[in-house]
Amino acid sequence: MTLNTFLQNGEWVTISDKLPWYRSIRFKLAFSYIGLSVLLLVTFLFIILNSIESYYLDSRINEVRTEAVIMANYVAGVHGFDNLEQAAAQQRLQNSVFRRSDALSMRILVINDGVRIIADSNEGTQLMRVGQTIFLPEVLSALDGDDTHRLIRDRYVLNVAASIHDESSDRVGAVLFVVSVEDIFQSLTEIRTTLFLATFLIGLLSIVLMLIISYYLTSPLKRTLSVVRRMTTGQLSLRVPVKSSDEYAVLARALNSMSEKLEQVDKTREEFVSNVSHEMKTPLSAIKVLSESILLQETAPEEMYREFLQDITQEVDRMTNITNDLLALVKIDRRDQGLNLAQTDLNQLVEDILKRLSPLAEQKKIVLLYEAMRQVLVDADDIKLSLAISNIVENGIKYTPNGGTVRVIIDSDFQAAIITIQDTGIGIPQEEQDKIFTRFYRVDKTRDRETGGTGLGLAITRSTVLLHNGSVNVSSKEDEGTTFTVRIPLRR
């Protein structure tokens, strides 16, 4: 058994890549199919054998019963019971019984209403003599008027009794046919042997087929598990092959999609760590260079010291901004912190944002326009939502040339509030628009350095909007401007 061991969340995790054979889906599937097949075959065999036995025995019983009724009518009509006390009459009856017994290969007994044998086709065998009484249940039933039969299985004998009626329809005796059914049971034994052999062969073939089918059905799952095990070791670039259009294919596509997202998350994490290191390294390097320059110049004028210290302060402020933005992202990403939801006047919130950013716009002589199509109230965390919208408006001001315009429009439909921020800035290239919400991503890194951006503003905005179950979209053309559209559900 092979074990996969890797580090996850600071703990060593071990995963076995093999299950005991009796716990595998392949075994359970094959065992279920085989068990069901055996049960069906045994049930089918039992029903068939019972049906064949019933058919043969019923046919023989009906045949013997018909002969018994004919014989009873013959005895009553030809010989009559009134004259059977005479020796000549008894001899004629005995002769008739002998002839009929020879013709049918059946033992025939004639019994009077006193349960006494008056004729027996096997008289010479000493099994039973004429004149003796016979108390068989089928004979007693026939004397009571109920023609019946009894099968003695251990001796392979069938007894069939029929009533004898006189001219006035009174029961005066009975006829008993004793028939060997050994031939039937011999035939049944042969049929049973043949059916058992056929059932065994069919069962064996079914087992082989079930094993093949179970292997075929579980092979895609086994391949999927193999790929998933390798994914757990960090090989997130692997994909499960999709070779069908059934549920396995659906599972494979879902796993592939999950793998792609995990791979993207892993790449994002690596890029995030790299970007954080880079962003923090730049101001630290600048601070180091500035501080070493001050230390090396013992007689530098005060103005130089002051300039260098101002530069160091700016780099410290930059590090502070990066740290604050990172902390804001961490708080947003930690969903367990939740939102402080309250009914918020969106119109007033946007007005406050524009007032706060108006000095920045005035420095570039940018016109801030505000349009409210209607009064809008939303269930939102006003602090987080204010930060999200501020980031978009502030970016619009930063990347709009002097004398441009930034317009904010408030509207709503039946389900969501709609905030539209339009600017007449430099725009965003089409191929870059899908990346602008990535952390630390900048379209123009040089320009961003000049404006003091950290590359985290739009990432914070997107995370905040998603935390409100909303959406944010962007459309832009270079040198024509950019439009951001934010939708926030009215009610939570």
ABEGO torsion letter per residue (X at the ends): XBBBBBBBGGBBBBBBABBBAAABAAAAAAAAAAAAAAAAAAAAAAAAAAAAAAAAAAAAAAAAAAAAAAAAAAAAAAAEAAAAABAAAAAAAAAAAAAAAAAAGBBBBBBBAAGBBABBAAAAAGABBBGBBBBBAAAAAAAAGBBBBBBBAAAGBBBBBBBBBBAAGBBAEBBBBBBBAAAAAAAAAAAAAAAAAAAAAAAAAAAAAAAAAAAAAAAAAAAAAAAAAAAAAGBAABBBBBABABAAAAAAAAAAAAAAAAAAAAAAAAAAAAAAAAAAAAAAAAAAAAAAAAAABAABBAAAAAAAAAAAAAAAAAAAAAAAAAAAAAAAABAAAEBBBBBBBAAAAAAAAAAAAAAAAAAAGBBBBBBBABBBBBBBBAAAAAAAAAAAAAAAAAABBBGBBBBBBBBBBAABBBBBBBBABAEBBAAAAAAAABBGBBABAAAAAAAGBAGAAAAAAAAAAAAAGBBBBBBBBBGAEBBBBBBBBABX
